Amino acid sequence: MQAAVVREADGDPLAQQFAGMMVGVLLKNFLGRPIAGGWIDHLSEMRQPLVDYIPASSLYHLFLTPRFAL
């Protein structure tokens, strides 16, 4: 999502469309799996989970990076 924020800040007229596409990919492939409220951290080329746990560090990297932390 940082890329979409930077593109928006740079005046890219397609930044919001890009952000929407990124959210779609996240929802389809990574979020809400394997349980509601869960996520997949790593996928194989065949889109199968590579780990059998849900690492808490993923949330930090997705939402609380130092550049955009609130």
N, C-alpha and C positions, 0 to 999 in steps of 0.2 A: 504494500500500500504506500510505502514511502515514495516509490517511483511515481505513483499517480499524484501524490501531494506535490512533489517537485515539478512535475509536468504542469500541474495547475498553476503553481506559482510562476512558472516561466511563460504562462499565457497560452499554453497548448489548448486549442479548441476541442481536441479529442480526449483530453485528460479524464473527463467524467466517464466517457464511454470505455476508456481503458480501465478505469477503476471498477466499473460494473462487470467487465469481462473477468478481471482478476477475482472479484468476489464470487462470480459464478464458478470458476475453477476451484477456488477454495472450498465452496460448499459441496460441489460434486465429488471432489477427490479426497479432501482432508478433514472437513469438519462434520460433526455428528456421527462419527464412526469411531470405534466399533460399537459405541453405546451413545445414547442421547447425551449431549453435553461433552462428549469426548472428541478426540481428534487423532489422526494418523500423522506421525512425524516424518516417516520415510516410506516411500513407495518404490517397488521394483519397476522395471520397464513394463511389466504386465499389470501395473497398478495394484499390486498386492502389498500389504503391509510388510515391512522389513523388520519391525520390532514388535514385541508383544506387550509393551507398556506405553503409558501416556506420560511423556516427560513434561514437567512443569516449566522447564526453561523455554519451551516453544512460545508460550504466551508472552514472555518477556521480549523475545525477539520480534514477535509480530506487532505488539501493541505498546511496549514501553521502551522503545529505543531512546537513547539519550537525546538525539536530535529533536524528537517530537514529544518527549515526555511532558506531561502536564505538571 
